[in-house]
């Protein structure tokens, strides 16, 4: 659970920014979306393997090399 205490003299906007950052780092939204609906174990395994394939395909892709500046 993300808790942010407002310091004396701190604006609401900066406290809200700190709260949003904390929620993002703790992945609260991601976890809530994951538990929002039931996914059968078979479908969960298919999704996991599909994401692994996508990740491995992306890793295997050659990266463009930076071009050195010529003087």
DSSP file (Angstrom, degrees, kcal/mol; ACC not computed):
  #  RESIDUE AA STRUCTURE BP1 BP2  ACC     N-H-->O    O-->H-N    N-H-->O    O-->H-N    TCO  KAPPA ALPHA  PHI   PSI    X-CA   Y-CA   Z-CA
    1    1 A X              0   0    0      0, 0.0     2,-0.5     0, 0.0    22,-0.0   0.000 360.0 360.0 360.0 129.1    0.0    0.0    0.0
    2    2 A X        -     0   0    0      2,-0.0     2,-0.4    17,-0.0    21,-0.1  -0.690 360.0-178.3 -85.2 124.8    1.4    3.3   -1.0
    3    3 A X        -     0   0    0     -2,-0.5     2,-0.4     2,-0.0     0, 0.0  -0.989   5.1-177.3-126.0 130.2    1.4    5.9    1.7
    4    4 A X        -     0   0    0     -2,-0.4     2,-0.4     2,-0.0    15,-0.1  -0.991  12.8-152.1-128.7 124.6    2.7    9.5    1.3
    5    5 A X        -     0   0    0     -2,-0.4     2,-0.6     1,-0.0    -2,-0.0  -0.797  20.2-126.2 -95.2 137.5    2.8   12.0    4.1
    6    6 A X        -     0   0    0     -2,-0.4     2,-0.1     4,-0.0     3,-0.1  -0.721  23.9-139.5 -85.3 122.2    2.5   15.6    3.2
    7    7 A X    >   -     0   0    0     -2,-0.6     3,-2.1     1,-0.1     2,-0.1  -0.435  33.3 -86.1 -77.1 153.3    5.4   17.7    4.6
    8    8 A X  T 3  S+     0   0    0      1,-0.3    -1,-0.1    -2,-0.1     3,-0.1  -0.394 116.5  14.0 -61.4 131.6    4.7   21.1    6.1
    9    9 A X  T 3  S+     0   0    0      1,-0.3     2,-0.3    -2,-0.1    -1,-0.3   0.464  96.0 132.1  83.3   1.7    4.8   23.7    3.3
   10   10 A X    <   -     0   0    0     -3,-2.1    -1,-0.3     1,-0.1     2,-0.1  -0.675  56.1-122.6 -88.4 140.1    4.5   21.1    0.6
   11   11 A X     >  -     0   0    0     -2,-0.3     4,-1.7     1,-0.1     5,-0.2  -0.404  15.8-121.2 -78.3 157.8    2.0   21.7   -2.2
   12   12 A X  H  > S+     0   0    0      1,-0.2     4,-2.6     2,-0.2     5,-0.2   0.861 111.2  59.2 -64.3 -36.5   -0.7   19.1   -3.0
   13   13 A X  H  > S+     0   0    0      1,-0.2     4,-2.1     2,-0.2    -1,-0.2   0.910 106.3  45.4 -62.2 -43.3    0.6   18.8   -6.5
   14   14 A X  H  > S+     0   0    0      2,-0.2     4,-2.2     1,-0.2    -1,-0.2   0.879 113.2  50.3 -70.1 -35.9    4.1   17.7   -5.4
   15   15 A X  H  X S+     0   0    0     -4,-1.7     4,-2.3     2,-0.2    -2,-0.2   0.896 110.5  50.3 -66.2 -38.9    2.6   15.2   -2.9
   16   16 A X  H  X S+     0   0    0     -4,-2.6     4,-2.6     2,-0.2    -2,-0.2   0.886 109.0  51.6 -65.5 -39.3    0.4   13.8   -5.6
   17   17 A X  H  X S+     0   0    0     -4,-2.1     4,-2.3     2,-0.2    -2,-0.2   0.915 110.4  48.5 -62.3 -43.3    3.4   13.5   -8.0
   18   18 A X  H  X S+     0   0    0     -4,-2.2     4,-2.2     2,-0.2    -2,-0.2   0.892 111.6  50.6 -63.4 -39.1    5.3   11.6   -5.2
   19   19 A X  H  X S+     0   0    0     -4,-2.3     4,-2.5     2,-0.2    -2,-0.2   0.932 110.3  48.3 -64.1 -46.6    2.2    9.4   -4.7
   20   20 A X  H  X S+     0   0    0     -4,-2.6     4,-2.1     1,-0.2    -2,-0.2   0.903 111.8  50.0 -60.6 -42.2    1.9    8.6   -8.4
   21   21 A X  H  X S+     0   0    0     -4,-2.3     4,-2.2     1,-0.2    -1,-0.2   0.898 111.1  49.2 -63.2 -41.0    5.6    7.7   -8.6
   22   22 A X  H  X S+     0   0    0     -4,-2.2     4,-2.1     2,-0.2    -2,-0.2   0.897 109.8  51.0 -66.6 -40.4    5.3    5.4   -5.6
   23   23 A X  H  X>S+     0   0    0     -4,-2.5     5,-1.7     1,-0.2     4,-0.5   0.894 111.0  49.5 -63.0 -40.3    2.3    3.7   -7.0
   24   24 A X  H ><5S+     0   0    0     -4,-2.1     3,-0.7     1,-0.2    -2,-0.2   0.908 111.8  47.2 -66.4 -41.9    4.2    3.1  -10.3
   25   25 A X  H 3<5S+     0   0    0     -4,-2.2    -2,-0.2     1,-0.2    -1,-0.2   0.853 113.3  47.7 -70.6 -33.2    7.3    1.7   -8.6
   26   26 A X  H 3<5S-     0   0    0     -4,-2.1    -1,-0.2    -5,-0.2    -2,-0.2   0.512 104.0-134.4 -83.9  -4.1    5.2   -0.6   -6.4
   27   27 A X  T <X5 +     0   0    0     -3,-0.7     4,-1.7    -4,-0.5    -3,-0.2   0.866  51.3 151.0  54.0  43.5    3.3   -1.8   -9.4
   28   28 A X  H  ><S+     0   0    0     -5,-1.7     4,-2.3     2,-0.2     5,-0.2   0.910  70.1  48.1 -69.8 -43.8   -0.1   -1.5   -7.6
   29   29 A X  H  > S+     0   0    0     -6,-0.4     4,-2.4     2,-0.2     5,-0.2   0.919 111.2  50.8 -64.1 -43.9   -2.1   -0.7  -10.8
   30   30 A X  H  > S+     0   0    0      1,-0.2     4,-1.9     2,-0.2    -1,-0.2   0.907 112.0  47.4 -60.6 -42.7   -0.5   -3.6  -12.7
   31   31 A X  H  X S+     0   0    0     -4,-1.7     4,-1.7     2,-0.2    -1,-0.2   0.886 110.4  51.8 -66.9 -39.7   -1.3   -6.0   -9.8
   32   32 A X  H  < S+     0   0    0     -4,-2.3     4,-0.3     1,-0.2    -2,-0.2   0.900 110.4  48.5 -64.9 -40.5   -4.9   -4.8   -9.6
   33   33 A X  H >< S+     0   0    0     -4,-2.4     3,-0.8     1,-0.2     4,-0.4   0.873 109.0  54.1 -66.0 -36.6   -5.4   -5.3  -13.3
   34   34 A X  H 3< S+     0   0    0     -4,-1.9     3,-0.4     1,-0.2    -1,-0.2   0.863 114.4  40.1 -66.0 -35.6   -3.9   -8.8  -13.1
   35   35 A X  T 3< S+     0   0    0     -4,-1.7    -1,-0.2     1,-0.2    -2,-0.2   0.328  89.4  94.3 -94.9   7.0   -6.4   -9.7  -10.3
   36   36 A X  S <  S+     0   0    0     -3,-0.8     2,-0.3    -4,-0.3    -1,-0.2   0.771  95.1  17.0 -71.9 -25.5   -9.4   -7.9  -11.9
   37   37 A X  S    S-     0   0    0     -3,-0.4     2,-0.4    -4,-0.4    -1,-0.1  -0.969  84.3-101.4-145.7 159.3  -10.6  -11.1  -13.7
   38   38 A X        -     0   0    0     -2,-0.3     2,-0.5    -3,-0.0    -3,-0.1  -0.659  30.6-168.7 -84.9 133.0  -10.1  -14.8  -13.5
   39   39 A X        -     0   0    0     -2,-0.4     5,-0.1     3,-0.0    -2,-0.0  -0.988  25.2-120.3-121.5 124.3   -7.8  -16.4  -16.1
   40   40 A X     >  -     0   0    0     -2,-0.5     4,-2.3     1,-0.1     3,-0.3  -0.257  26.3-114.6 -59.3 149.3   -7.8  -20.2  -16.4
   41   41 A X  H  > S+     0   0    0      1,-0.2     4,-2.1     2,-0.2     5,-0.2   0.851 115.2  53.3 -56.0 -37.9   -4.4  -21.8  -15.8
   42   42 A X  H  > S+     0   0    0      1,-0.2     4,-2.0     2,-0.2    -1,-0.2   0.907 110.5  45.9 -64.2 -42.0   -4.1  -23.0  -19.4
   43   43 A X  H  > S+     0   0    0     -3,-0.3     4,-2.2     2,-0.2    -2,-0.2   0.864 110.8  53.9 -68.9 -35.8   -4.7  -19.6  -20.8
   44   44 A X  H  X S+     0   0    0     -4,-2.3     4,-2.2     2,-0.2    -2,-0.2   0.896 108.7  48.9 -64.1 -40.7   -2.3  -18.1  -18.3
   45   45 A X  H  X S+     0   0    0     -4,-2.1     4,-2.4     2,-0.2    -2,-0.2   0.896 110.2  51.1 -66.8 -40.5    0.4  -20.5  -19.5
   46   46 A X  H  X S+     0   0    0     -4,-2.0     4,-2.3     2,-0.2    -2,-0.2   0.913 111.2  48.0 -61.9 -42.4   -0.3  -19.7  -23.1
   47   47 A X  H  X S+     0   0    0     -4,-2.2     4,-2.4     2,-0.2    -2,-0.2   0.911 110.8  51.3 -64.7 -42.3    0.0  -16.0  -22.4
   48   48 A X  H  X S+     0   0    0     -4,-2.2     4,-1.9     1,-0.2    -2,-0.2   0.915 112.2  45.3 -62.0 -44.1    3.3  -16.5  -20.5
   49   49 A X  H  X S+     0   0    0     -4,-2.4     4,-2.4     2,-0.2    -1,-0.2   0.864 111.6  53.0 -69.5 -34.7    4.9  -18.5  -23.3
   50   50 A X  H  X S+     0   0    0     -4,-2.3     4,-2.3     2,-0.2    -2,-0.2   0.910 109.9  47.9 -65.8 -40.9    3.7  -15.9  -25.9
   51   51 A X  H  X S+     0   0    0     -4,-2.4     4,-2.3     2,-0.2    -2,-0.2   0.874 111.1  51.5 -66.5 -36.1    5.3  -13.1  -23.9
   52   52 A X  H  X S+     0   0    0     -4,-1.9     4,-2.7     2,-0.2     5,-0.2   0.910 109.7  49.5 -65.9 -42.2    8.5  -15.2  -23.6
   53   53 A X  H  X S+     0   0    0     -4,-2.4     4,-2.5     2,-0.2    -2,-0.2   0.922 112.0  48.5 -60.6 -44.1    8.5  -15.7  -27.4
   54   54 A X  H  X S+     0   0    0     -4,-2.3     4,-2.0     1,-0.2    -2,-0.2   0.909 112.6  48.2 -62.8 -42.8    8.0  -12.0  -28.0
   55   55 A X  H  X S+     0   0    0     -4,-2.3     4,-2.0     2,-0.2    -2,-0.2   0.911 113.3  46.9 -64.9 -43.9   10.8  -11.1  -25.5
   56   56 A X  H  X S+     0   0    0     -4,-2.7     4,-1.9     2,-0.2    -2,-0.2   0.868 110.7  52.2 -67.2 -36.8   13.2  -13.6  -27.0
   57   57 A X  H  X S+     0   0    0     -4,-2.5     4,-0.7    -5,-0.2    -1,-0.2   0.899 110.4  48.8 -64.4 -40.0   12.4  -12.4  -30.6
   58   58 A X  H >< S+     0   0    0     -4,-2.0     3,-0.5     1,-0.2    -2,-0.2   0.873 110.2  51.4 -67.9 -37.0   13.1   -8.9  -29.5
   59   59 A X  H 3< S+     0   0    0     -4,-2.0    -1,-0.2     1,-0.2    -2,-0.2   0.860 107.4  53.3 -67.0 -35.6   16.4   -9.9  -27.9
   60   60 A X  H 3< S+     0   0    0     -4,-1.9     2,-0.2    -5,-0.1    -1,-0.2   0.620  84.1 105.1 -76.9 -13.3   17.6  -11.7  -31.0
   61   61 A X  S << S-     0   0    0     -4,-0.7     2,-0.1    -3,-0.5    -3,-0.0  -0.497  78.5-116.4 -70.6 131.4   17.0   -8.7  -33.2
   62   62 A X        -     0   0    0     -2,-0.2     2,-0.3     1,-0.1    -1,-0.1  -0.451  27.2-131.4 -69.8 140.1   20.3   -6.9  -34.3
   63   63 A X        -     0   0    0     -2,-0.1     2,-0.2     1,-0.1    -1,-0.1  -0.669  22.6-107.3 -90.1 144.8   20.6   -3.4  -33.0
   64   64 A X        -     0   0    0     -2,-0.3     2,-0.3     1,-0.1    -1,-0.1  -0.523  36.3-124.3 -70.1 136.5   21.6   -0.5  -35.3
   65   65 A X        -     0   0    0     -2,-0.2     2,-0.1     1,-0.1    -1,-0.1  -0.610  25.6-108.9 -83.2 139.7   25.1    0.6  -34.6
   66   66 A X        -     0   0    0     -2,-0.3     2,-0.5     1,-0.1    -1,-0.1  -0.426  31.3-123.4 -67.4 140.0   25.7    4.3  -33.8
   67   67 A X        -     0   0    0     -2,-0.1     2,-0.2     1,-0.0    -1,-0.1  -0.728  22.0-129.2 -87.8 126.7   27.4    6.2  -36.5
   68   68 A X        -     0   0    0     -2,-0.5     2,-0.3     1,-0.1    -1,-0.0  -0.507  26.0-110.8 -75.3 141.6   30.6    7.9  -35.4
   69   69 A X        -     0   0    0     -2,-0.2     2,-0.4     1,-0.0    -1,-0.1  -0.546  29.5-140.6 -73.7 132.9   30.9   11.6  -36.3
   70   70 A X              0   0    0     -2,-0.3    -1,-0.0     1,-0.1    -3,-0.0  -0.776 360.0 360.0 -96.3 137.9   33.5   12.3  -39.0
   71   71 A X              0   0    0     -2,-0.4    -1,-0.1     0, 0.0    -2,-0.0   0.413 360.0 360.0-104.3 360.0   35.7   15.3  -38.6
